[in-house]
């Protein structure tokens, strides 16, 4: 079963690609480029249309390149913002990992003290005496406590 985070990342990536395709595909300059290339493609013979999918790919790639050339600065600005957000998220995750590691290290290096025996004696209503015997502190296996 997929983890919740994996599904969130996959949905975000798919949404990002969908948004990019929507943005490029609805651009007037992209549409005019596609129409111009389709007019040139219809002038050929029927044998040239057998590889229609390849022709469509080449047209889309060429027109996508023209669109990118026209809107290059905006694309760079968008990717800079995306990179900044990704860097912030990475910093946040790394900070959480470091804090978790510090807490784990603190727990693992803690000495465990065990009570060997003890008792409480009530001498009178005013005086209580307690006696506790402790064993030598015990450190977990692999810990570096002395």
N, C-alpha and C positions, 0 to 999 in steps of 0.2 A: 504494500500500500504506500502511496506517495505521501511524503511529509507535507504539512500545511505550508511551510515556507517554500518548498519546491513548486507547489502549485501556484503560490502567489507570484513567484519570480517568472514562471512560465506565462501566466496571464498578463503580467506587466510587459514582458517582451513581445508577446503576440499583439497586445494593444498598441505598443510603440510602433511595430512594423505596420499595423493596420492604419494608424494615424499618419505615418509617413507616406504610405501608398495613397491614402485619401488626399493628403496635401498635394502630392505630386500629380496624382491622377486628375484632380479637379482644376489644375492650373491651366489658364488659357494658353500660355506658351507651349505647354506639353501637348495640348489638344491640337493646336495648329501644326506642330511638328509631326504628330502622328498622321494627320490628314495629308500633309504634304508627302510623307513617305508612302502612304497607302496609294496615293495617286500615281506615283512612280512605279509601285509594285503592280498595279493593275495593267500597266502597259506591256508586261511580259507575256510569254506563252504559258500554256497550261502546265507544261512540265516544270516550269520554274515555280509554280504554286504548290508542288508536291511537298516541299519542305516548308509549309506555311507556318508551322510552329517556330521553326528556326528563324524565319523571316520576321515573325512577330517579336521574337526575343531580340533580334538585332535592331529592329526599329525602336523597341522600348528602351534598350540600352543606350542607343544613340540619342534619343530624345531625352532620356533621363540625364545623360551627360550634359546636354544643352541646358536643361532646367537647373542642374547643379551649378553650372558655370554662371548662369544669371543670378542665382540666389546664394552664391557661395558664402558671402559674409554672414547672412542670416543663419545658414546651416552651421557655420563655425561657432557663432554665438550660442546657438541652441545646444550644440555638443559641449561647449564650455560650461553651460549651466548644468547639463546632465552630469558631466564629470565632477563638478563641484558637489552636487547632491550625492553622487556615489562615494566621493571621498569622505564626506561628512558621515554617511551611513557606515562606511568602513571604520572610521575613527570611533564611532559610537559602539560598534560591535567589539572592536579590539579593547576598548576601555572596559566593557562589561566582562570580557574574558579575563583581563588582568585582575579586576576586582575579585572575580570568582576564584582565580588561582591563588590570590593572596589569602582569601578566607580559608581555602582548602589547606594551604600550607600552614596556616595558623592552627588549624584543628589537628593536622597530622603531627606537628612538632610539639604539641601540648603533652606534658607529662601526666600520666594517669596515676592517681594515688588511690590505694586500696586500704580499707579499714580491716585490720586483723581482728580486733576485738575491742570491747569497751563496756562501759556500764555507767549508770547514774545512781548515786546514792543520796537519799534524802535523810539528813541527820536530824533536823527538826524543821519546823515550818519556816525558819529563817535561812537555813543553810542547805545548799544543794552542791554536791560534788560530782563532777563528770570526769571520766577517765577514758581516753581513746588511744589505741595502739595502731600505728600506721606502718604499712610495709614500705620498702624502698620504692621511690617513684619508678614507674615502668613506662618506657618509651615504645611506641609502635615499631614493628619490624621495619627496617630501612630508614628510620628517622635518625637524625644525627644529634640526639640529646645526650648530655653527659651526666 
